[in-house]
């Protein structure tokens, strides 16, 4: 993915929108990779409890104005 981002930056035929999306995908995949690495150190029982919390944990995050997050997605 990093190579794609570098190649896109050097390629005048790649639109700025496509280049931006590649950078965003790279940032997201790097974030998920770091999260995965962290989760490898969590003891299995705690990891299972965390997974079972699911969307409930989102309501605990700062700046969450919509306490019913995810509910509207299921009804759509």
LUMKEDREN-739975 format. One record per residue (C-alpha): residue in one letter; x, y, z. Coordinates in steps of 0.1 Angstrom, whole numbers, plus 5000, padded with zeros to 4 digits. Layout:
   r     px     py     pz
   a      X      Y      Z
...
! end
This chain:
   r     px     py     pz
   x   5000   5000   5000
   x   5029   5024   5008
   x   5043   5018   4973
   x   5009   5026   4958
   x   5008   5059   4976
   x   5044   5068   4965
   x   5037   5058   4929
   x   5005   5078   4929
   x   5023   5109   4942
   x   5048   5106   4913
   x   5022   5099   4886
   x   5006   5129   4870
   x   4978   5107   4856
   x   4965   5099   4890
   x   4938   5123   4901
   x   4942   5142   4934
   x   4910   5125   4947
   x   4924   5090   4940
   x   4958   5099   4956
   x   4940   5112   4987
   x   4919   5080   4989
   x   4950   5059   4987
   x   4966   5079   5015
   x   4935   5075   5036
   x   4934   5037   5030
   x   4970   5035   5040
   x   4964   5054   5072
   x   4934   5032   5080
   x   4953   4999   5073
   x   4982   5011   5094
   x   4958   5019   5123
   x   4941   4985   5121
   x   4975   4968   5120
   x   4985   4986   5152
   x   4952   4978   5168
   x   4956   4941   5158
   x   4991   4940   5173
   x   4978   4954   5206
   x   4949   4929   5207
   x   4974   4901   5204
   x   4986   4909   5240
   x   4951   4910   5255
   x   4943   4878   5275
   x   4916   4857   5257
   x   4889   4861   5283
   x   4892   4899   5283
   x   4893   4899   5245
   x   4861   4879   5243
   x   4845   4903   5268
   x   4856   4933   5247
   x   4842   4918   5215
   x   4809   4911   5233
   x   4806   4947   5242
   x   4805   4955   5205
   x   4789   4989   5198
   x   4782   4996   5234
   x   4818   5006   5239
   x   4814   5033   5213
   x   4790   5051   5236
   x   4818   5054   5261
   x   4841   5073   5237
   x   4845   5111   5241
   x   4825   5132   5217
   x   4799   5106   5210
   x   4766   5126   5207
   x   4746   5097   5192
   x   4742   5072   5220
   x   4721   5050   5197
   x   4749   5046   5172
   x   4746   5016   5150
   x   4709   5010   5157
   x   4697   5029   5127
   x   4721   5009   5105
   x   4704   4976   5115
   x   4669   4989   5106
   x   4680   5002   5072
! end
